[in-house]
Amino acid sequence: MRTGTETVGERVTGIGLAMLTGAVLAFLVAPILIIVPLSFSSGSFFYYPLPGFSLRWYQDFFSSSFWLPSLKNSLIVGTSATILATGLGTLAALGIWRARFPAQALVLALLISPMVVPVIIVAVGVYFAFAPLGLTDGYLGLILAHTTLGVPFVVITVLATLSSFDRTLIRAAESLGASQITTFRRVTLPLILPGVASGAVFAFAASFDEVVVALLMAGPGQRTLPRQMFAGINDNISLTIAAAATMLIAISLLLMIVVGWLQRRSARLRQSG
Amino acid sequence: MLRGAAAALHAALAGADDDAGDLRRALRRSRRREQLRAAALVLPLFLFLAACFVVPIGAMLSRGVIDTDITRILPAVTAALKNWDGRDLPAESAYAALIADIRTAREAGTLASAATRLNYDVPGFRTLLFSAGRQLPAELNGSARDALIGIDPKWGERETWAAIRRAGGPATDFYLLGALDLRRDADGSVVGGPSEQRVFRDVLGRTLWISAMVTLMCVILGYPVAYVISAQPPGRAGVLLFLVLLPFWTSLLVRTVAWVVLLQKEGVLNSLFLSLGIVNEPLKMIFNRFAVYVAMVHVLLPFMVLPLYSVMRSIPPSYVRAASSLGARPFTAFWRVYMPQTLPGIGAGCLMVFIQALGYYITPALVGGADDQMISYFIAFYASRTVNWGMAAALSIMLLTATLALYAVYNRLIGVERMRLG
């Protein structure tokens, strides 16, 4: 867009905009980048420059009696909720895409609603209903609640993938004599798999990041990593929390890369399909 | 699915007569079957969400408008007060009914729940009810009214009895009015609550104000950023977008922790300022409104930048160039030609940020002070600390109504299905 005929005013505006953008992007990224080196500090305060390099906070994380179990709890809850949400959500998206049935818009709104309703209301509602059933003392209540929170992500991503799916492929398979199940397994599923997988990643991220439901529902035995971090900030904040945060950042980065890869792959499949 | 239709068609065609009605019926039957199959695929998730989402939340919310504790625990007196005109003290029979109820409830161990409920309405009711339970003689000689008033003169006040009647259910507006700092007096008309208990209007106003300020700051910061990124060549725009998406993907809690680490008294920023000699003693940057604004803008800014960016990317630069070549000054060209085309993005971003800000809980709870807590904090407080489900439900109803109304607007303007997922 740059032409030789810029006026001084335009150039000043351009430089000002670029500086503002740089400042805002720094504001977005810096807090996340600042916490990473702190986790490798050999000191025990939130100061720069670091007194030295050490892995003592990671050691602390992996040897403590509550940080490592909380990571394990997060993985158990996240994986179970992801499997449930992905299965249920993919089937539902296929159903919505297959044929119009009465009140479909309303049903779709219901399926998306866990993303819309403020999470504190979900947490309080689930706590209210699950506590008398004894579901708040184990993993099950937390898994079910996290599944509801993950479902909309799966439904939305799978529906988006299906919107570019060519229905004639199904007709072709069926006219060649494939059964419905074979058609699904050999034709539909491979083509929508990237969408299903990125839905699953979103669902996992939603559970892995979730703290409000865990705050109300999880007993001491099911404390998830975010829940443990929440407690860690409130009690006495040590650099172990920086180590935990750094690992969560690494996991987010990993998930982000996976989704990016899946989206590119899905786009490629669409073009060649 | 097609084979089903083909088979039906075939059957119809092979029939005795090529009746068009038969064909139509066969097609309709096949369509119906297809619809059933589609619905059957949705059914498992539908049932799951009904059981784990709709029913729990519905049951919880219903506690805000349904009030059955008192009718259950003190049935005789609630029945006796049905016909009370509310002008004079209730009849002797109501006093006798209350005494009978208190005795039954004490034996069943349910008096405490009744006392808790009535105490919400009239502070001190718990003591009133318990001392009546303790001090009532085993055998009543003379009038029940005199016995109760003898224990506490409050039993001779209309307001005491009106509170019991108000709690008689089954439907109640007690909690919803309470969430607006209103209550009903002995005559049943709506009045302002006692001034020392007026907190919720503050909370609701604060929630709206913080959300609005955060939205405003997000537009001011997000608009130029989205503009600059949209003007970059694709490669560099991708890198800059990655910087916007990184915080978007990072755990909310990690970002809040990062701000605690940066802003706290012995934190990164204060140690930096001290060593540079900018300040002589640590600044108070956390547990106040400033920290809430900073952390919330940080978390919500990507939700503003992304919709703005996707709108701006689709605006051809030729319009602004045309405006300039027709003699418009840069500001006029921006304000009259460019900006109006970005309004859908501004609308989408603002609604998204505002709606999410309304329900914020974790961030204000961790970086804010006592006067910066929003409505979600109080919902959690009433649900988990004081276990006042009625109040938690009434506040939830307010938050949910506001959220759903704004989503309806969002859906009308933009369409929920176009919501971006990063």
Interface residues (C-beta under 8 A of the other chain):
Chain A: M1 T7 G9 E10 T13 L17 A18 L20 T21 V24 L25 F27 L28 V29 P31 I32 I34 I35 L38 F45 F46 Y47 Y48 L84 L88 G89 L91 A92 L94 G95 I96 R98 A99 R100 F101 P102 V107 A109 L110 L111 I112 S113 P114 M115 V116 V117 P118 V119 I120 I121 V122 A123 V124 G125 V126 Y127 F128 A129 F130 L144 A145 T147 T148 V151 F153 V155 I156 T157 L159 I170 R171 E174 S175 Q180 F202 A205 F208 D209 V211 V212 L215 L216 P226 M229 F230 I233 N234 I237 I241 A242 A245 L248 I249 S252 L253 L255 M256 V259
Chain B: M1 L2 R3 R31 E34 Q35 L36 R37 A38 A39 A40 L41 V42 L43 P44 L45 F46 F48 L49 C52 F53 V54 V55 P56 I57 G58 A59 M60 L61 R63 L221 G222 P224 V225 Y227 V228 I229 A231 L240 L243 V244 L245 L246 P247 W249 T250 S251 L252 L253 V254 R255 T256 V257 A258 W259 V260 V261 L262 Q264 E266 G267 V268 S271 L272 H298 L301 P302 P317 P330 L358 G359 Y361 I362 L366 S376 I379 A380 A383 S384 W389 A392 S396 L399 L400 T403 L404 Y407 V416 E417 M419 L421 G422
